[in-house]
Each structure stands twice: as structure tokens, then as C-alpha cells.
Amino acid sequence: MTRPRILQMGKLLPSLEQALAAAYDVHLLAGEADPRAFLAREGASFAGVVTNAALGVDAATIAALPGLQVISSFGVGFDKVDVAAARARGIPVGYTPDVLNDCVADTAFGLVIDVARRFSAADRFLRRGSWLQGPFPLATRVSGKRLGILGMGRIGSVIARRASGFDMQVRYHNRRPVEGSPYGYEPTLESLARWADFLVVAAAGGAGTQHLVSREILAALGPQGFLVNIARGSVVDEQALAEALESGTIAGAGLDVYADEPRVPARLIACDNAVLLPHLASGTHETRRAMADLVLENLRSFFATGKVAVAVP
């Protein structure tokens, strides 16, 4: 029996690539010198696409695959997948939510603690020998503070639960209140920023949230406030953030995501009041394995039943 042909947009975990190759006829598009010419020649032969949240798959690629039946994406973000183009052709899009909630929430709280207590800065202080000249400056307490969450979805809800262990007050802002949520709702992001000591961004990316955290929101967060972003770099105006960090408009920022990854603005790198991570929130062996398993299950389920196991809403 002929195995379905799968177009792999870019490199994935080696274990996932091995499992895909064992079950399907897989071709890596990123290995082609001229991807457009390749798709023009062979695009009709592919039944599925496997991608990740960073690469996605655009409308032009979908259009170049007239036999496409299913898309399976490694990641919870789907702003780089043209879901509308897929739906217009009745193509289901599978993704990997929930299995990464805990690790992303852990990263958010790691950044909250690090940027407030300045652990990374203290590590640099010790290593360069500065402790020999005097003590490290005092930092900011985390326990008992006010945590504002932009985006009370799956990950935002787990972050909120983490806050209970630090006796923090929690409020959030969404487009609308979450039914049954035990946390306070702020009707505007500005009001949430004014209230919060820490503003954690857990909102989806895309045109609807582009630069939602603007110069005005940062000003509302204020000189004692901290911004943490584990969502998408596009949600924050990076130029305004760099200015806010340089001027003391806010106290600090902890970032795991950026607008143009892996390129991080030099102005952010130069800010000693910023903790910068290389988009590693879900980067544990356990979580990445669970994500890979769900990528495979979405494909297996589709070719067995016509439906992916977990579809983009």
C-alpha cells in the first residue's frame, strides 16, 4: 500500500523526523535549493504538511499543494499557519496545545522571579569579581505582589495557578471575561497594567494582537513594574520596550520571544534590566516528546478517521 506523501516544511526533532519517515513518504522542503520550482513540479503529490509554530505554512504553499488533505503543526501557536486558506479547502489543521502548558508556565514564573530578584544579573556580578568590591544591590520581592495576565487561556490559567504558591493577587484581561474564572477581570489592558506589579503576556500572536503592549501600556505599568512575555514577540512593540527599559519607564522585562527570531534587537541585549531567553519555554525533553507524539497522532487520526486528534479552533 502506498504511504501518504508528507511535506516537511523545516527541521524538526530528530526522533520526530525518524517516526515520520517510518510511517510516511516524507520530503524536506527546506532542503530544496528552489522550493517554489520543486512545488510546481511535485506539489500535487503531497497529502499532508508537517510544520512548526515558527515556520507555519502560508497561503501560497497551500495553493501549490492541490492534493493537500491535512496539516499537522508542532506547537501551540498557529499565527503563521494560514488557517483561513486551509479551511477554505476543507483542510483540517492539527496542533499541540495543553501538553506544553506546564513548561511554558514554569518559564513565565522563572522570568518573573529572575527579572525581579535579578538572579541572572547577580550571577554575572559574581563571575566578573564584583562581589569582592561590595554586595550586590537590593532587588524586588515577588511574593505577595500583583500579577496581571494578558490572555487567560490554557497557558494563562496555569500561570495564574502558579501565582497562588507565591501568595500573589491575580487579575487578567481578555477580549471578554472567562466564564467561571476565579480571577479578577480588567476591562482594558491599560487598567490591568496600572494595577499590576508584573504583567505577563500569554496572548496569541497574529494581526489582532500586533503591538498590543504599546508605549502607552508600558507607561501604565510604570517604573516599579515588570513585563514578562512568553507568548509571541509580535504582541509587544519592541522599540517602545527598549526605550522603556533604557529610560526607566518600567523596572525590567523577562522575554522568551521576539518579533524576528532568532534576531534579537541590540538595544534589548544591551539592557541589563532585561532577562533574555532564546525561545525555550517548551524546551524540555518531556514536553517536546509529548508535542511530537501529538503531531504524529494528528496525522494518524486523520488518515484513519478523516479527523485530526486536536484541531485548531
C-alpha angles and dihedrals in degrees: 000000000000113000117231112260114238126197110215109203098202145340118312136180109308091235091052092048090051093050092048092049090051093055105030145029097258128191124187110224092192088064092063118100090211109025094180093054090047092052091047089056102038109011093109091063097065122095097177144026126212116195141144135241094262096051103031118168123267132217093258092057092046089051090051090058106067092171095050113136106165143017122205117189128196103223145042097254116081102172090113093052112085093229092172092057090049094048092049086065096039093251113152118224117213123197140170113252128157097024090081099041096099097048093046091049090048089053091049091054092044088057092046090054096040097049093045099041092033095225095159091048090048090052090054089046092055096043094053091052097249093132087071088065097047146310126306113262120262117268138199127284118238104192115091095014130127117265119198119194124200103205117025096202129121096307095035090055092053091048089052091053090051088056092063089069088060095046090243127159112236131206130163145195126218133154084267136003118277109244111243095007113150091211129091118261123222113202094214135034089230092058090048091051092049090052099043132086088193124029112198118194112216099150126125120260127239139093093305094063100033109143091346087151095064136169089274093052091050090051089052091051087057140194094307094046132098130209122211122186123189095148119070129326091227091068091069126061096233095195091053090046093052090050091048092051093046095047098041092245084137128021098235149317138231113204134184097164136051139189096247107026132226087018110083118191113258090227091061092047089053093055111098089194091065126084109207125196127183098242095281102141095121093031103123127113092240097049097042089050090052091048091050090050090054093049088055093043091052090056095042092049093049096050090046101042109008091249132091117234095237117019128194105259 
